[in-house]
Amino acid sequence: MSTTVNEFQPATTTGRIANFVDTRMGMSPIVKFFGRKIFPDHWTFMFGEVALYSFVILLLSGAFLTLFFDPSMSEVVYDGAYAPLRGIEMSAAYASTLDISFDVRGGLFMRQLHHWAALMFVAAMSVHMLRVFFTGAFRRPRELNWLVGCFLLMAGWAAGFTGYSLPDEVLSGNGLRIIDGILKSLPLVGTYLSAFFFGGEFPGHSVIGRLYALHIMIVPAAILLLIGIHLFMVVVHKHTQYPGPGRTEDNVVGYPVGPVYAAKAGGFFFIVFGVLALIASTVTINANWNYGPYDPSPVQAGTQPDWYIGVFDGALRLMPGMIGDYSFLWNIPMPWGSSVSLPMGVLVPLIPVGVLLVGMCTWPWIERWITKDNTEHHLLDRPRNAPARTGIGVAAVVWYCVMWAAASSDLIATHFHLSLNDVLYVLRALFFLGPVIAFIVTRRICLSLQRKDRELVLHGHEAGVIEMSPEGGFHERHRQLTDYELYRLVSFEDRRPVPAIPGRNGKVGTLEKARAGLNRMFYQDRVAPVSREELVEARTHGQHGHEDGGHHELGADPSSHNPKIDG
């Protein structure tokens, strides 16, 4: 007895392949789920995509370079195509790098594409993190996703450092020498860490192999894992969105992944690839044939690391070795007769860098503690509507940039014919004063922009037309705002200072007093958003003339502005 089973029979080859895979792996529910996910369409969200696509290009170009690179410290005599270095003894790693640049077809292009993609990867991640910070996208429930982003950024730094380090190439070799000095400055364990890292006294015989293993296996695996976790959390939490008509804390307004967003994302990948390929083919980067081989023992001036590592070098350069007769080389006597040397001139600069990294990782919890805000947030803040947070962010960026600029203090002095000491004195002053000034100025600018927005909501845009009333008075005509403009200007929280809260014993502790003081700094000087009553009063008073059009009743149906809403 036969049984007839009515199964779906695809008519096309693509359909039959898809049906074959689906009937054996059950992928259709997953594809439908992800294909129906709604993503908002805003230009600031593209930086995360640029970082992702740059990483894909990094993997593809890196796989090509892996086929030809020899990660060995063995001494060889170079006999390649580059005549100025022919017959000179160097490491096998450096010789293979020269071979890739001059003897392998397309090798120089792939090297430069790899390096430019690395710079683009870190730059896009940095801008993406700044966007998340200034818009408040790190708040509940996305604190852990922010932490994943911080780890991703640091993993990108590690990937860059482990990828371009050659001991007998002057630029990266000096960077390795600085790392060796930092490791040896650590008390008790420093010399052991340096010997383990380099395989003996600097430069050792194992550093290239160890860096290579980190660069092609450990760090990329960590980055891939973190990217997967990040994207998973984006799907779980839904995507954040900017305020606008129809956008609430409970929905997402935008386009589905398939086919609209997938097509746009695919096209954008090729745009990023094309731009990086154009840069790599026309702009030289890391021309290491000009910088080696050399004696890796001394540290030379005039060498700077890649921009994202410059903050570490700059912090070291800003630190003075002595202040007057006071030396930062501490010799601490031990009970058994010997002494322990602490080079504080090297250890102290690690503090501001550590403060930046720790502060970045812990900021969501710091802000939640200060503001006592534990609610979920899916709508983003405009930076001007959070003046204290924006000021702190700009202050941190200025602090970072001062240390970053200090890494090139010698080149600034030589190119602009300045005294090196004068450049360092100015940078040291900016190290302390720059963040304070940046915070004050940024905060005042944000408050001024809030006042400007309030005036726009109440009075509209100036039309540049002067009218005379029947009574003989003159006034300027104003154009009312559109629904979209109005929502964007009025839909933000009216945050007020939260006073100190007594503990269980009825007393206010020192920590709570500090929190209340920081909370006042956050919210005391604020501009309240325009209420519905104020808006109605401004419209009915008719203090200014208005052109017709643009504005409708607040709360009107904005669905015409929205492609799709995912609840």
C-alpha positions, -999 to 999 in steps of 0.1 A, spaced: 0 0 0 15 33 -11 12 66 6 12 99 -13 30 127 4 22 162 -8 55 180 -6 65 214 -20 81 209 -54 102 240 -64 101 249 -101 136 265 -103 171 252 -98 177 277 -70 145 267 -53 153 230 -55 188 236 -39 172 258 -12 145 232 -5 171 204 -4 191 223 23 160 233 42 145 198 44 177 185 59 189 214 81 157 233 89 171 267 80 139 284 68 126 295 103 160 311 111 162 327 76 126 340 80 134 353 115 165 372 105 151 383 71 121 400 88 142 418 114 138 456 111 168 479 111 166 517 112 181 535 83 204 563 95 238 573 82 255 571 116 248 534 118 271 528 88 303 530 109 297 496 124 292 482 89 325 498 77 343 482 106 328 448 98 336 450 61 371 462 68 376 432 90 364 409 62 389 425 39 416 421 66 409 384 67 410 380 29 442 400 24 458 384 54 452 349 41 471 359 9 500 374 29 502 343 51 512 322 20 544 341 15 555 354 49 582 336 68 578 342 106 614 334 115 642 353 132 668 333 113 695 354 98 696 353 60 713 374 33 688 392 11 691 385 -26 658 398 -39 648 425 -64 653 455 -41 689 465 -51 697 489 -21 694 460 4 708 432 -17 736 413 0 727 426 35 721 403 64 686 405 80 660 383 95 640 359 74 608 377 84 621 410 71 635 394 39 601 377 32 584 410 37 606 425 10 599 396 -12 562 401 -9 567 438 -17 589 434 -48 589 398 -60 553 385 -55 527 396 -81 503 419 -64 522 415 -31 528 452 -24 491 460 -32 479 432 -8 503 444 19 491 480 16 454 469 14 459 448 46 475 478 64 449 503 52 421 480 61 435 476 96 436 514 100 401 517 87 389 488 110 402 506 141 390 540 129 355 528 121 353 510 155 364 542 173 339 564 155 312 537 161 320 536 198 319 574 200 285 574 183 272 549 208 286 569 237 273 603 227 238 590 219 235 570 251 231 536 232 251 519 259 223 522 285 202 493 298 198 467 283 230 472 262 257 476 289 272 442 281 272 449 244 291 481 251 316 461 270 319 437 241 326 468 219 354 479 242 370 445 241 367 446 203 385 479 201 413 466 223 415 434 203 419 456 172 448 474 188 464 440 196 459 428 161 476 459 147 505 457 171 512 420 165 509 424 128 534 451 119 561 443 145 595 434 130 626 438 153 650 448 126 627 473 109 632 507 126 596 518 130 581 487 145 614 477 161 614 508 182 578 500 193 589 465 204 619 481 222 594 504 241 573 474 250 604 457 263 612 487 285 576 488 299 576 451 307 610 453 324 598 483 345 572 462 362 584 452 397 593 416 404 578 400 373 590 424 346 622 407 335 604 373 335 576 387 313 601 403 289 621 370 286 589 350 280 576 375 254 609 378 234 623 344 241 654 358 258 671 392 260 656 417 235 651 411 206 654 374 213 648 346 188 612 338 193 593 371 192 583 369 155 569 334 158 549 343 189 536 376 175 527 357 143 507 331 162 488 358 181 482 377 149 468 350 127 451 327 152 444 340 187 435 377 181 414 371 149 395 342 167 388 366 196 376 393 172 353 369 154 339 356 187 333 392 199 317 402 166 294 372 168 284 381 204 279 417 194 256 409 164 237 384 185 230 410 212 220 435 185 193 410 173 182 401 209 179 437 221 166 451 187 183 481 173 183 516 188 168 544 168 167 582 168 135 599 180 110 607 153 73 603 144 60 568 152 92 558 170 88 546 206 107 526 232 87 495 221 91 494 183 117 497 156 110 518 125 130 510 94 136 484 66 137 446 69 170 428 64 157 410 33 157 421 6 161 459 11 188 461 39 207 430 26 210 445 -9 221 479 5 246 462 29 260 441 0 265 471 -22 280 490 7 306 462 12 318 466 -24 320 504 -19 342 500 12 363 474 -7 367 497 -37 377 527 -16 403 507 3 416 492 -29 419 527 -44 438 540 -14 460 509 -12 469 513 -49 477 550 -48 490 558 -13 521 542 1 520 530 37 546 513 58 574 514 32 596 493 55 623 488 28 634 524 38 637 516 75 659 485 78 676 465 87 690 482 117 704 475 152 673 468 173 691 476 206 688 514 209 656 534 207 657 561 181 638 594 178 615 603 149 596 570 149 559 569 156 535 539 159 502 536 142 478 563 153 458 541 176 488 530 196 503 565 198 486 572 231 509 548 249 541 563 234 528 599 240 521 592 277 557 581 281 570 612 263 550 636 285 564 621 317 595 640 329 624 621 342 631 646 369 614 676 385 642 698 398 663 675 419 636 650 424 641 618 404 613 594 395 637 565 398 629 550 432 653 527 450 634 509 478 657 491 503 647 456 513 651 441 547 676 415 533 700 442 522 693 446 485 670 472 469 642 472 444 643 499 416 610 513 405 612 535 373 582 556 380 589 576 349 577 546 330 551 532 354 532 565 361 524 571 324 505 538 324 480 553 349 462 578 325 460 552 298 446 527 323 421 553 335 409 558 299 405 521 293 389 513 326 366 544 324 355 534 289 346 499 300 328 508 332 310 540 320 275 525 316 275 515 353 291 548 364 264 568 346 236 545 359 250 551 395 251 588 391 218 593 374 198 566 393 184 557 358 177 519 356 150 520 329 153 505 295 163 529 267 158 521 230 155 557 218 188 575 214 197 609 229 208 638 208 242 647 222 230 683 230 203 669 252 228 652 275 253 681 280 272 665 309 278 632 291 287 650 259 312 672 278 328 642 295 331 624 262 347 654 245 370 659 275 381 622 272 387 626 235 408 658 241 428 639 268 434 611 244 444 634 215 469 653 237 487 620 246 484 609 209 499 642 197 528 639 222 539 607 204 549 630 175 563 658 197 597 655 180 583 657 145 561 687 155 592 705 168 613 698 137 586 704 111 574 737 126 609 748 138 600 749 174 618 739 206 611 703 216 610 714 252 584 741 244 563 716 226 564 693 256 556 721 280 525 731 260 513 694 257 519 689 295 497 720 302 471 707 278 472 673 295 458 689 326 438 719 313 426 706 280 399 682 293 386 707 318 383 735 291 368 710 267 341 699 292 331 735 301 330 747 265 311 716 252 286 717 280 278 754 274 275 748 237 250 719 243 229 741 266 229 769 240 218 745 213 189 733 236 178 769 241 179 773 203 158 742 198 133 755 224 129 788 205 124 769 172 96 748 187 78 778 202 83 803 173 93 783 142 118 791 115 124 827 106 110 832 71 128 865 64 95 883 56 84 914 76 46 919 78 25 948 91 -5 941 112 -38 960 108 -29 980 139 3 992 122 27 969 141 55 950 124 66 915 130 85 888 112 68 859 96 77 824 110 74 791 93 60 763 115 79 731 120 71 699 103 60 669 123 94 653 119 112 684 131 89 688 160 92 653 173 130 655 170 131 686 191 107 678 218 109 641 223 136 638 250 135 631 287 132 660 312 159 647 335 159 664 370 185 662 397 181 633 421 189 643 457 209 622 481 190 592 493 195 582 530 206 546 537 189 520 558 202 537 590 186 570 579 219 587 572 234 599 540 268 584 534 299 600 519 295 580 487 259 590 483 268 627 488 294 624 461 268 608 438 243 636 445 270 662 437 278 645 404 241 642 397 236 680 402 265 686 378 247 664 353 212 680 355 211 712 375 217 735 345 192 722 321 167 734 295 133 717 300 117 704 268 86 723 255 54 709 269 22 704 250 6 733 270 35 757 261 33 747 224 -5 753 223 -1 786 241 26 797 217 4 788 187 -28 804 200 -12 836 212 -2 844 177 27 865 187 43 858 154 29 853 120 32 818 105 32 804 70 8 775 63 20 740 61 44 717 77 30 713 112 0 693 123 -13 684 157 13 668 179 6 631 181 -9 629 146 -4 596 127 32 597 113 30 564 95 36 581 61 71 588 73 79 552 83 87 524 59 79 496 84 74 492 121 85 462 141 68 460 174 
